[in-house]
Each structure stands twice: as C-alpha cells, then as structure tokens.
C-alpha cells in the first residue's frame, strides 16, 4: 500500500537548524511534490500516511537566529539538502516494495505540461503489465505505449519515442530501426531500470519511481490475514 500521497508510512525528519514551524511546513510541502508524492508500489493508499519535519531547537539554543520565512536566501542550502534527504527516503520506499527485485525510474518528457507528464508517468509506473514485464526482464515497449494511451492525456503515436536505459527501442511510434535485442536484454537484467518516454508535444516533464511486480508480492499479500 504505497502510492501518493505516500501510504502506509510514518516518516520523520529532524533538523537542528533554527527555522520557524511555518517555514518548515512550506519547505516540506514543496519538497514532497517530486519526492514522496512521486513514488508508487501498487497504487493503493492507506490512512496511516504521515511525513513530519521537526526543528529540535538545538541551534537556536546555541544562539542561532531563527529564520522565519521559507523564501529567505539563507535557506537555499538547507532546502537543497532537505530535498535530497526526502528523495533518498522516498526512493528507499520504492526499492523496498513488497517482493521487489528491481527499482524502476519512469521519466516522461515532451508532454503538454508537467501535470500531464506526471499523470502519464504514474500510469506507466502503476501498470501491472509494465511492472510484470520488468520483473520478467522483458523490454515490452508495447505495454508502455498502452499505459501512455490509458492515462487520458494528449499523446500521438507517431511522435512517441521510448527508451529502456540508454537504448531507444521505439521511435515515431514504431520499433527503432537500430533496435538491438541483445543489448536491451542486458539492460533489463540490471537492478535499476529506467524507462524513458518522449511524447514530442511540448516541454512538460516528470519523474516517478516504482518497482517491479513479482510473484512474491502476490504471495505476501495473498497470505495476509487481518
């Protein structure tokens, strides 16, 4: 049960920095967009969904002046490091999905806008057919095309290009003329699989992280009793 907004997860981040609670909340709300709210394991969510950011007060006790505004330039470095921590934690969740063997990064670009790109990325990341193809180490780009189409966002077959890793497998809606099955098979054996999709429409882009769907996932959840 891992999907935005997060899911069965209790996450706590602490800092000694002297920052007001309002500023911390703003930074956290901004930071989750491309981290915790960009991961999915199975598209199912839960009521037990919490991410909290705390300032311990240690720096303020040492005499540091409290920063009250989230847009204060003094927080630029803190913001960058906070986002890095959130991303690392979020990706660990996807890597540790039930029965997961492969970590999957879905990159969508060339969409009408960022919102459309993210919807398409989640459609790919949540597709059981895409996820089982990854588990079976099969670069089945037709399943990716299916997931793009069912997202309900604008897409044109003849503009579509798809990559597995750094190998383009489809271009302009067709199998890439330089397709090398042996090379793609080696990509699919890796622990991390990157699926890239270019819609060729505009500048919208998004990245989502997930994992494969294995027999172990079914066994874990099939044997579960409440």
ZAKE-181636 format. One line per field, with one value per atom (N, C-alpha, C): residue number from 1; atom name; x, y, z. Coordinates in Angstrom, 2 decimals, decimal comma, padded with zeros to 5 digits. Atoms other than C-alpha are relative to their C-alpha. Layout:
N
i: [NUM ...]
at: [CA ...]
c1: [X ...]
c2: [Y ...]
c3: [Z ...]
This chain:
226
i: [1 1 1 2 2 2 3 3 3 4 4 4 5 5 5 6 6 6 7 7 7 8 8 8 9 9 9 10 10 10 11 11 11 12 12 12 13 13 13 14 14 14 15 15 15 16 16 16 17 17 17 18 18 18 19 19 19 20 20 20 21 21 21 22 22 22 23 23 23 24 24 24 25 25 25 26 26 26 27 27 27 28 28 28 29 29 29 30 30 30 31 31 31 32 32 32 33 33 33 34 34 34 35 35 35 36 36 36 37 37 37 38 38 38 39 39 39 40 40 40 41 41 41 42 42 42 43 43 43 44 44 44 45 45 45 46 46 46 47 47 47 48 48 48 49 49 49 50 50 50 51 51 51 52 52 52 53 53 53 54 54 54 55 55 55 56 56 56 57 57 57 58 58 58 59 59 59 60 60 60 61 61 61 62 62 62 63 63 63 64 64 64 65 65 65 66 66 66 67 67 67 68 68 68 69 69 69 70 70 70 71 71 71 72 72 72 73 73 73 74 74 74 75 75 75 76 76 76 77 77 77 78 78 78 79 79 79 80 80 80 81 81 81 82 82 82 83 83 83 84 84 84 85 85 85 86 86 86 87 87 87 88 88 88 89 89 89 90 90 90 91 91 91 92 92 92 93 93 93 94 94 94 95 95 95 96 96 96 97 97 97 98 98 98 99 99 99 100 100 100 101 101 101 102 102 102 103 103 103 104 104 104 105 105 105 106 106 106 107 107 107 108 108 108 109 109 109 110 110 110 111 111 111 112 112 112 113 113 113 114 114 114 115 115 115 116 116 116 117 117 117 118 118 118 119 119 119 120 120 120 121 121 121 122 122 122 123 123 123 124 124 124 125 125 125 126 126 126 127 127 127 128 128 128 129 129 129 130 130 130 131 131 131 132 132 132 133 133 133 134 134 134 135 135 135 136 136 136 137 137 137 138 138 138 139 139 139 140 140 140 141 141 141 142 142 142 143 143 143 144 144 144 145 145 145 146 146 146 147 147 147 148 148 148 149 149 149 150 150 150 151 151 151 152 152 152 153 153 153 154 154 154 155 155 155 156 156 156 157 157 157 158 158 158 159 159 159 160 160 160 161 161 161 162 162 162 163 163 163 164 164 164 165 165 165 166 166 166 167 167 167 168 168 168 169 169 169 170 170 170 171 171 171 172 172 172 173 173 173 174 174 174 175 175 175 176 176 176 177 177 177 178 178 178 179 179 179 180 180 180 181 181 181 182 182 182 183 183 183 184 184 184 185 185 185 186 186 186 187 187 187 188 188 188 189 189 189 190 190 190 191 191 191 192 192 192 193 193 193 194 194 194 195 195 195 196 196 196 197 197 197 198 198 198 199 199 199 200 200 200 201 201 201 202 202 202 203 203 203 204 204 204 205 205 205 206 206 206 207 207 207 208 208 208 209 209 209 210 210 210 211 211 211 212 212 212 213 213 213 214 214 214 215 215 215 216 216 216 217 217 217 218 218 218 219 219 219 220 220 220 221 221 221 222 222 222 223 223 223 224 224 224 225 225 225 226 226 226]
at: [N CA C N CA C N CA C N CA C N CA C N CA C N CA C N CA C N CA C N CA C N CA C N CA C N CA C N CA C N CA C N CA C N CA C N CA C N CA C N CA C N CA C N CA C N CA C N CA C N CA C N CA C N CA C N CA C N CA C N CA C N CA C N CA C N CA C N CA C N CA C N CA C N CA C N CA C N CA C N CA C N CA C N CA C N CA C N CA C N CA C N CA C N CA C N CA C N CA C N CA C N CA C N CA C N CA C N CA C N CA C N CA C N CA C N CA C N CA C N CA C N CA C N CA C N CA C N CA C N CA C N CA C N CA C N CA C N CA C N CA C N CA C N CA C N CA C N CA C N CA C N CA C N CA C N CA C N CA C N CA C N CA C N CA C N CA C N CA C N CA C N CA C N CA C N CA C N CA C N CA C N CA C N CA C N CA C N CA C N CA C N CA C N CA C N CA C N CA C N CA C N CA C N CA C N CA C N CA C N CA C N CA C N CA C N CA C N CA C N CA C N CA C N CA C N CA C N CA C N CA C N CA C N CA C N CA C N CA C N CA C N CA C N CA C N CA C N CA C N CA C N CA C N CA C N CA C N CA C N CA C N CA C N CA C N CA C N CA C N CA C N CA C N CA C N CA C N CA C N CA C N CA C N CA C N CA C N CA C N CA C N CA C N CA C N CA C N CA C N CA C N CA C N CA C N CA C N CA C N CA C N CA C N CA C N CA C N CA C N CA C N CA C N CA C N CA C N CA C N CA C N CA C N CA C N CA C N CA C N CA C N CA C N CA C N CA C N CA C N CA C N CA C N CA C N CA C N CA C N CA C N CA C N CA C N CA C N CA C N CA C N CA C N CA C N CA C N CA C N CA C N CA C N CA C N CA C N CA C N CA C N CA C N CA C N CA C N CA C N CA C N CA C N CA C N CA C N CA C N CA C N CA C N CA C N CA C N CA C N CA C N CA C N CA C N CA C N CA C N CA C N CA C N CA C N CA C N CA C N CA C N CA C N CA C N CA C N CA C N CA C N CA C]
c1: [000,84 000,00 000,88 -000,87 002,40 -000,34 000,30 001,22 -000,31 000,34 000,74 -001,45 -001,01 000,00 000,62 -000,76 002,56 -000,83 000,84 000,58 000,39 -000,24 001,19 001,43 -001,34 004,16 000,01 -000,22 005,31 001,43 -001,33 008,23 000,27 -000,35 010,04 001,39 -001,28 012,82 000,28 -000,37 014,70 001,17 -001,10 016,95 000,29 -000,37 018,87 -000,10 000,03 018,53 -001,09 000,97 016,74 -000,93 000,96 013,75 -001,40 001,36 010,17 -000,82 000,85 007,45 -000,72 000,68 005,66 000,93 -000,98 008,82 000,27 -000,24 009,45 -001,16 001,17 005,90 -000,01 -000,05 006,29 001,06 -001,08 009,61 -000,37 000,40 008,19 -001,08 001,08 005,06 000,54 -000,61 007,19 000,85 -000,94 009,68 -000,63 000,61 007,22 -000,49 000,56 005,96 000,80 -000,85 008,91 000,78 -000,68 009,90 -001,04 000,95 007,38 -001,27 001,20 004,49 000,30 -000,37 006,34 000,45 -000,32 006,68 -001,30 001,13 004,31 000,51 -000,30 004,49 -001,15 001,13 000,99 -001,24 001,07 -001,20 -001,00 000,94 -003,00 000,52 -000,37 -003,02 -000,63 000,45 -003,73 -000,28 000,25 -004,99 001,24 -001,22 -001,61 001,06 -000,82 000,10 000,53 -000,51 002,40 001,46 -001,37 005,53 000,10 -000,13 006,69 001,45 -001,32 009,63 000,07 -000,13 010,84 001,30 -001,20 013,29 000,19 -000,23 014,85 000,23 -000,28 015,77 001,44 -001,39 019,41 000,82 -000,77 020,86 -000,42 000,50 018,65 000,51 -000,51 019,77 001,47 -001,42 023,36 000,16 -000,07 022,47 -000,32 000,34 021,47 -001,31 001,21 018,89 -001,01 001,02 015,63 -000,38 000,44 014,73 -001,50 001,46 011,03 -000,67 000,60 010,43 000,62 -000,49 010,69 000,81 -000,70 011,94 001,26 -001,24 014,83 001,19 -001,16 018,03 000,93 -000,84 019,77 -000,40 000,48 017,70 000,27 -000,24 018,86 000,73 -000,77 021,44 -000,80 000,84 019,09 -001,07 001,06 016,32 000,54 -000,60 018,62 000,30 -000,35 019,80 -001,26 001,26 016,27 -000,62 000,57 015,04 000,78 -000,83 017,98 -000,34 000,37 017,05 -001,37 001,35 013,38 000,03 -000,08 014,28 000,62 -000,65 016,61 -000,96 000,95 013,98 -001,13 001,11 011,23 000,43 -000,48 013,32 000,25 -000,17 014,15 -001,32 001,33 010,41 -000,32 000,27 010,07 000,92 -000,95 013,20 -000,41 000,35 011,79 -001,44 001,37 008,38 -000,12 000,21 006,88 000,36 -000,43 008,63 000,82 -000,70 010,52 001,40 -001,36 013,63 000,68 -000,56 014,05 -000,61 000,40 013,91 -000,20 000,37 012,20 -000,18 000,16 012,53 -000,70 000,77 009,94 000,16 -000,21 010,91 -000,90 000,88 008,31 000,33 -000,25 009,10 -000,68 000,68 007,70 -001,51 001,45 004,20 -000,53 000,61 001,73 000,41 -000,41 002,63 000,48 -000,55 004,18 -001,07 001,09 000,82 -000,35 000,31 000,08 001,13 -001,16 003,60 -000,03 000,03 003,18 -001,12 001,11 -000,18 000,39 -000,45 001,34 001,06 -001,05 004,37 -000,59 000,65 002,11 -000,78 000,72 000,04 000,96 -001,02 003,22 000,46 -000,55 004,55 -000,99 001,02 001,25 -000,56 000,53 000,59 000,49 -000,43 000,62 000,74 -000,64 001,58 001,42 -001,35 004,56 000,87 -000,77 005,66 000,36 -000,32 005,43 000,96 -000,97 007,30 001,41 -001,29 010,11 000,47 -000,35 010,01 000,50 -000,41 010,32 001,16 -001,14 013,18 -000,29 000,45 011,22 -000,23 000,14 011,58 -001,20 001,23 007,98 -000,51 000,36 007,59 -001,46 001,42 004,09 -000,84 000,72 002,95 000,15 -000,20 004,45 -000,92 000,91 002,52 -001,43 001,34 -000,64 -000,22 000,13 000,00 -000,05 000,07 000,62 -001,41 001,32 -002,66 -001,11 001,10 -004,80 000,04 -000,12 -003,56 -001,03 001,03 -006,13 000,54 -000,61 -003,66 000,34 -000,27 -002,81 001,28 -001,15 -000,47 -000,26 000,10 000,22 000,99 -000,82 001,50 001,23 -001,09 003,64 001,08 -001,01 005,52 000,72 -000,45 006,22 001,35 -001,27 009,73 000,15 -000,12 010,60 001,42 -001,32 013,86 -000,12 -000,28 014,87 001,48 -001,37 018,03 000,38 -000,44 020,03 -000,24 000,28 018,71 -001,41 001,31 015,90 -000,57 000,60 013,57 -001,12 001,07 010,81 000,17 -000,14 010,81 -001,11 001,11 007,93 -001,06 001,07 005,54 000,32 -000,38 007,49 001,29 -001,24 010,28 001,19 -001,16 013,58 000,78 -000,72 015,49 001,32 -001,27 018,65 -000,20 000,32 016,92 000,94 -000,93 019,38 -000,53 000,64 017,57 000,98 -000,99 020,73 000,42 -000,41 021,75 -001,11 001,14 018,27 -000,18 000,12 018,20 000,97 -000,98 021,33 -000,46 000,56 019,67 -001,04 001,10 016,66 000,45 -000,54 018,88 000,51 -000,54 020,04 -001,00 000,86 018,70 -000,83 000,73 017,66 -000,33 000,46 015,60 -000,56 000,53 014,99 -000,83 000,89 012,01 -000,21 000,14 012,06 -001,05 001,06 009,13 000,01 000,10 009,18 -001,26 001,25 005,74 000,12 -000,24 007,15 -001,02 001,08 004,38 000,41 -000,32 005,74 001,15 -001,12 008,05 -000,35 000,39 006,11 000,84 -000,83 008,19 -000,29 000,19 008,01 000,76 -000,67 009,83 -000,70 000,67 008,21 000,82 -000,76 009,80 -000,93 000,81 008,37 000,89 -000,75 009,39 -000,75 000,67 008,57 -001,08 001,08 005,61 000,31 -000,48 006,69 -001,00 000,81 005,18 000,04 -000,13 006,47 -001,01 001,00 004,19 -001,35 001,29 001,19 -000,02 -000,07 002,36 -000,13 000,03 002,91 -001,42 001,33 -000,50 -001,09 000,98 -002,33 -000,04 -000,08 -001,15 -000,38 000,32 -002,05 -001,40 001,30 -004,86 -000,16 000,24 -006,43 -000,44]
c2: [-001,19 000,00 001,25 -001,16 002,63 000,75 -000,86 005,43 001,39 -001,36 009,20 000,04 -000,70 010,65 -000,97 001,01 008,22 -001,26 001,15 005,42 -000,54 000,55 003,01 000,31 -000,47 005,00 001,09 -001,03 007,02 000,48 -000,53 009,28 001,26 -001,13 011,72 000,50 -000,62 014,15 001,08 -000,95 016,20 000,88 -000,92 019,24 000,81 -000,90 021,30 001,46 -001,37 024,39 000,82 -000,90 027,40 000,56 -000,36 027,62 -000,07 -000,03 028,54 -001,16 001,12 025,89 000,32 -000,38 027,85 -000,17 000,14 027,95 -001,47 001,43 024,26 -000,65 000,57 023,40 000,35 -000,42 025,40 -000,77 000,73 023,76 -001,47 001,40 020,31 -000,20 000,10 020,90 000,09 -000,12 021,97 -001,23 001,09 019,15 -001,34 001,31 016,25 -000,19 000,09 017,06 -000,94 000,79 015,49 -001,07 001,04 013,04 -001,02 000,96 011,25 -000,12 000,06 012,16 -000,35 000,48 010,76 -001,46 001,43 007,15 -000,81 000,91 004,23 -001,44 001,43 000,49 -000,73 000,75 -000,70 000,87 -000,98 002,45 000,06 000,00 001,64 000,86 -000,89 004,10 -000,46 000,39 003,94 001,24 -001,11 006,10 000,33 -000,21 005,70 000,65 -000,71 008,35 001,27 -001,15 010,76 000,27 -000,48 012,75 001,29 -001,17 015,25 000,47 -000,63 017,67 000,81 -000,64 018,83 000,80 -000,73 021,50 -000,22 000,37 020,36 001,22 -001,18 023,89 000,08 000,04 022,92 001,18 -001,12 025,57 001,32 -001,23 028,28 000,13 -000,01 027,30 000,40 -000,39 027,86 001,44 -001,40 031,40 000,32 -000,25 030,96 000,76 -000,79 033,47 -000,80 000,79 031,83 000,63 -000,44 032,07 -000,26 000,09 032,77 -000,16 000,03 032,92 -001,11 001,12 029,88 000,48 -000,51 032,09 000,78 -000,67 033,51 -000,64 000,50 033,19 -000,85 000,78 031,80 -001,47 001,39 028,64 -000,75 000,65 027,88 -001,34 001,23 025,32 -001,02 000,91 023,85 -000,64 000,50 023,50 -001,10 000,98 021,67 -001,31 001,21 019,26 -000,72 000,61 018,69 -000,79 000,69 017,81 -001,27 001,18 015,39 -001,12 001,00 013,64 -000,59 000,48 013,43 -000,94 000,84 011,99 -001,36 001,26 009,39 -000,90 000,79 008,27 -000,53 000,42 008,17 -001,13 001,05 006,09 -001,29 001,21 003,68 -000,74 000,61 003,08 -000,82 000,72 002,11 -001,21 001,12 -000,06 -001,16 001,00 -001,87 -000,48 000,46 -002,63 -001,50 001,41 -005,98 -000,90 000,92 -008,67 000,63 -000,71 -006,05 -000,54 000,38 -007,09 001,08 -001,04 -004,13 001,36 -001,38 -000,39 000,63 -000,53 001,44 001,50 -001,44 005,08 000,28 -000,33 006,37 001,49 -001,39 009,56 000,31 -000,42 011,30 001,45 -001,37 014,39 000,22 -000,31 016,18 000,00 -000,01 016,22 001,43 -001,33 019,12 000,91 -000,76 020,23 -000,99 000,87 018,89 -000,87 000,77 017,79 -001,20 001,10 015,69 -001,03 000,91 014,24 -000,89 000,79 013,14 -001,04 000,95 011,53 -001,18 001,07 009,57 -000,86 000,75 008,61 -000,96 000,88 007,22 -001,11 001,03 005,37 -001,13 001,00 003,60 -000,74 000,58 003,05 -000,91 000,81 001,59 -001,13 001,03 -000,64 -001,39 001,37 -004,32 -000,66 000,62 -005,28 000,52 -000,55 -002,92 -000,56 000,44 -003,96 -001,48 001,43 -007,68 -000,23 000,11 -007,19 000,29 -000,31 -005,59 -001,16 001,15 -008,48 -001,16 001,07 -010,87 000,39 -000,50 -008,78 000,05 -000,10 -008,18 001,47 -001,41 -004,78 000,13 -000,02 -004,87 001,43 -001,40 -001,32 000,20 -000,09 -002,07 000,23 -000,21 -002,20 001,43 -001,40 001,23 000,88 -000,74 002,54 -000,09 000,20 001,06 000,90 -000,79 002,80 001,49 -001,40 006,12 000,31 -000,23 005,78 000,04 000,06 004,90 001,12 -001,09 007,89 001,09 -000,99 010,06 001,37 -001,27 012,82 -000,03 -000,10 014,06 -000,77 000,76 011,70 -000,37 000,37 010,98 -001,12 001,19 007,58 000,31 -000,23 008,89 000,94 -000,88 011,26 -000,69 000,67 008,73 -000,71 000,72 007,55 -000,59 000,71 005,06 -000,55 000,53 004,10 -000,98 000,81 001,30 000,22 -000,42 002,55 001,05 -000,97 004,44 -000,49 000,57 002,35 000,37 -000,35 003,74 -001,22 001,21 000,87 000,32 -000,40 002,80 001,46 -001,38 005,96 000,29 -000,42 007,81 -001,09 000,99 005,10 -001,37 001,30 002,22 -000,51 000,58 -000,13 000,76 -000,76 001,74 -000,80 000,73 000,85 -000,59 000,51 000,30 -000,89 000,83 -001,91 -001,20 001,11 -004,41 -000,80 000,78 -007,11 -000,48 000,50 -008,49 001,11 -001,12 -005,06 000,38 -000,34 -004,33 -001,07 001,09 -007,74 000,18 -000,26 -006,79 001,13 -001,10 -003,55 -000,54 000,49 -005,48 -000,91 000,84 -007,70 000,83 -000,85 -004,72 000,19 -000,21 -003,93 001,27 -001,25 -000,44 000,13 -000,14 000,05 001,41 -001,32 003,47 -000,10 -000,03 003,79 001,46 -001,36 006,96 000,11 -000,20 008,30 001,46 -001,35 011,32 000,07 -000,14 012,40 000,94 -000,87 015,01 001,10 -001,00 017,52 001,38 -001,28 020,23 -000,20 000,04 020,75 -000,61 000,59 019,00 -001,22 001,14 016,53 -000,39 000,50 014,39 -001,31 001,26 011,54 -000,66 000,78 008,81 -001,26 001,20 005,90 -001,11 001,15 002,41 -001,23 001,25 -001,25 -000,99 001,02 -004,42 -000,70 000,75 -006,68 -001,48 001,37 -010,20 -000,97 001,03 -013,48 000,14 -000,19 -012,63 001,02 -001,00 -009,59 -000,67 000,70 -011,83 -000,93 000,92 -014,38 000,75 -000,78 -011,72 000,48 -000,55 -010,14 -001,05 001,09 -013,39 -000,75 000,72 -014,88 000,89 -000,95 -011,74 -000,25 000,12 -012,08 001,12 -001,10 -009,18 -000,53]
c3: [000,00 000,00 000,00 000,13 -001,25 -001,27 001,15 -003,52 000,54 -000,48 -003,31 000,43 -000,78 -001,05 001,01 -000,73 000,36 000,19 -000,32 002,07 001,35 -001,33 004,94 000,42 -000,23 006,10 001,07 -000,99 009,10 -000,16 000,32 008,18 000,81 -000,84 010,45 -000,36 000,33 009,55 001,05 -001,05 012,17 -000,44 000,25 011,95 001,25 -001,10 014,50 -000,42 000,50 012,29 000,68 -000,63 013,75 -001,06 001,05 011,42 000,60 -000,54 012,25 -000,55 000,42 012,02 -001,31 001,24 009,27 -001,20 001,09 007,15 -000,28 000,18 007,73 -000,75 000,67 006,67 -001,48 001,40 003,47 -000,77 000,65 002,64 -000,21 000,10 003,34 -001,06 000,99 001,28 -001,42 001,32 -001,66 -000,31 000,22 -001,18 -000,32 000,21 -001,22 -001,44 001,35 -004,73 -000,89 000,88 -006,51 000,75 -000,77 -003,78 000,48 -000,55 -001,55 -000,85 000,82 -003,83 -001,45 001,34 -006,83 000,06 -000,10 -005,65 000,07 -000,07 -006,03 -000,06 000,08 -005,43 -000,67 000,55 -006,20 -000,22 000,20 -006,46 001,15 -001,13 -003,18 001,15 -001,10 -000,28 001,31 -001,34 003,44 000,83 -000,92 006,27 000,82 -000,79 008,00 -000,86 000,97 005,95 000,63 -000,73 007,79 -000,36 000,15 006,99 000,81 -000,87 009,61 000,03 -000,06 009,74 001,29 -001,31 013,17 000,09 -000,40 014,33 001,49 -001,40 017,61 000,90 -000,80 018,74 000,48 -000,48 019,35 -000,49 000,54 017,04 000,62 -000,62 018,49 001,43 -001,36 021,97 000,04 000,09 020,82 -000,47 000,37 019,77 -001,44 001,40 016,12 -000,10 000,17 014,92 -000,83 000,69 013,86 -001,34 001,33 010,17 -000,09 -000,05 009,79 -001,35 001,32 006,03 -000,85 000,81 003,72 -001,20 001,18 000,87 000,35 -000,41 002,90 -000,71 000,75 000,84 000,87 -000,90 003,91 000,03 -000,02 003,46 -001,31 001,30 -000,09 000,16 -000,19 001,05 000,79 -000,80 003,67 -000,87 000,88 001,07 -000,92 000,91 -001,31 000,71 -000,76 001,37 000,51 -000,43 002,68 -001,15 001,17 -000,82 -000,31 000,25 -001,19 000,99 -001,02 002,08 -000,32 000,32 001,10 -001,20 001,19 -002,31 000,33 -000,37 -000,82 000,78 -000,79 001,71 -000,87 000,87 -000,92 -000,92 000,89 -003,29 000,75 -000,81 -000,47 000,15 -000,12 -000,10 -001,25 001,25 -003,77 -000,14 000,08 -003,63 000,91 -001,01 -000,60 -000,14 000,23 -002,16 000,23 -000,32 -001,21 -001,19 001,04 -003,23 -001,10 001,07 -005,24 -000,23 000,39 -007,13 -000,82 000,85 -009,44 000,34 -000,22 -008,85 -001,37 001,32 -011,73 000,06 000,14 -012,71 -001,32 001,20 -015,16 -000,29 000,41 -016,99 -001,19 001,09 -019,13 -000,34 000,44 -021,16 -001,35 001,26 -024,18 000,11 -000,19 -022,65 -000,12 000,12 -022,92 001,15 -001,17 -019,39 001,06 -001,05 -016,17 000,63 -000,60 -014,77 -000,86 000,91 -017,84 000,01 -000,02 -017,76 001,24 -001,23 -014,14 -000,04 000,10 -014,84 -000,89 000,91 -017,72 000,68 -000,69 -015,62 001,02 -000,97 -012,89 -000,70 000,75 -015,49 -000,38 000,35 -016,61 001,26 -001,23 -013,08 000,71 -000,68 -011,83 -000,87 000,89 -014,83 000,40 -000,32 -013,75 -001,18 001,16 -017,31 -000,20 000,09 -017,38 001,11 -001,16 -013,90 -000,07 000,15 -014,63 -001,16 001,09 -017,90 000,52 -000,61 -015,90 000,87 -000,84 -013,43 -000,85 000,91 -016,38 -000,90 000,77 -017,81 -001,49 001,39 -021,00 -000,34 000,42 -022,73 -000,93 000,79 -023,90 -000,11 000,11 -025,13 -000,41 000,31 -026,39 001,24 -001,25 -022,77 000,49 -000,35 -022,21 -000,84 000,88 -025,21 000,53 -000,56 -023,70 001,21 -001,22 -020,38 -000,30 000,42 -022,11 -000,50 000,58 -024,00 001,02 -000,96 -021,00 001,03 -000,97 -019,00 -000,24 000,30 -020,77 -000,34 000,38 -021,63 -001,49 001,43 -025,10 -000,35 000,48 -026,97 -001,46 001,40 -030,62 -000,30 000,23 -031,65 -000,85 000,95 -034,50 000,52 -000,61 -032,19 001,16 -001,21 -029,44 -000,16 -000,07 -028,55 001,39 -001,27 -025,79 000,17 -000,33 -024,07 001,17 -001,18 -021,73 000,27 -000,24 -020,09 -001,03 001,01 -022,70 -001,42 001,33 -025,59 -000,44 000,54 -027,69 -000,72 000,57 -028,52 -000,98 000,91 -030,29 -000,37 000,47 -032,38 -001,00 000,85 -034,00 -000,11 -000,09 -032,86 -000,54 000,57 -034,37 000,66 -000,50 -033,43 -000,57 000,45 -033,58 -001,04 001,05 -036,76 000,46 -000,52 -034,71 001,22 -001,17 -032,12 000,08 -000,23 -030,61 001,19 -001,06 -028,63 001,04 -000,96 -027,04 000,97 -000,85 -025,74 000,97 -000,87 -024,39 001,08 -000,97 -022,68 001,16 -001,05 -020,76 000,91 -000,80 -019,64 000,97 -000,81 -018,33 001,13 -001,07 -016,16 001,17 -001,05 -014,12 001,14 -001,17 -010,65 -000,11 000,21 -011,73 -001,48 001,37 -014,87 -000,18 000,32 -016,39 -001,28 001,17 -018,73 -000,38 000,47 -020,79 -001,09 001,00 -022,80 -000,44 000,58 -025,12 -000,84 000,73 -026,28 -001,20 001,14 -028,65 -000,19 000,11 -027,90 000,49 -000,60 -025,62 000,99 -000,92 -022,64 001,37 -001,28 -019,85 000,34 -000,42 -017,83 001,44 -001,36 -014,71 000,15 -000,31 -013,00 001,19 -001,04 -010,91 000,25 -000,35 -009,06 000,49 -000,39 -008,56 000,06 000,01 -008,54 -000,88 000,81 -010,43 000,82 -000,65 -009,62 -000,17 000,03 -008,70 000,63 -000,64 -007,57 001,52 -001,45 -004,09 000,52 -000,41 -003,96 000,18 -000,08 -004,64 001,22 -001,14 -002,04 001,32 -001,24 000,63 000,30 -000,21 000,14 -000,03 000,01 -000,62 001,31 -001,27 002,67 001,18 -001,07 004,64 000,56 -000,65 007,17 001,01 -000,93 009,10 001,37]
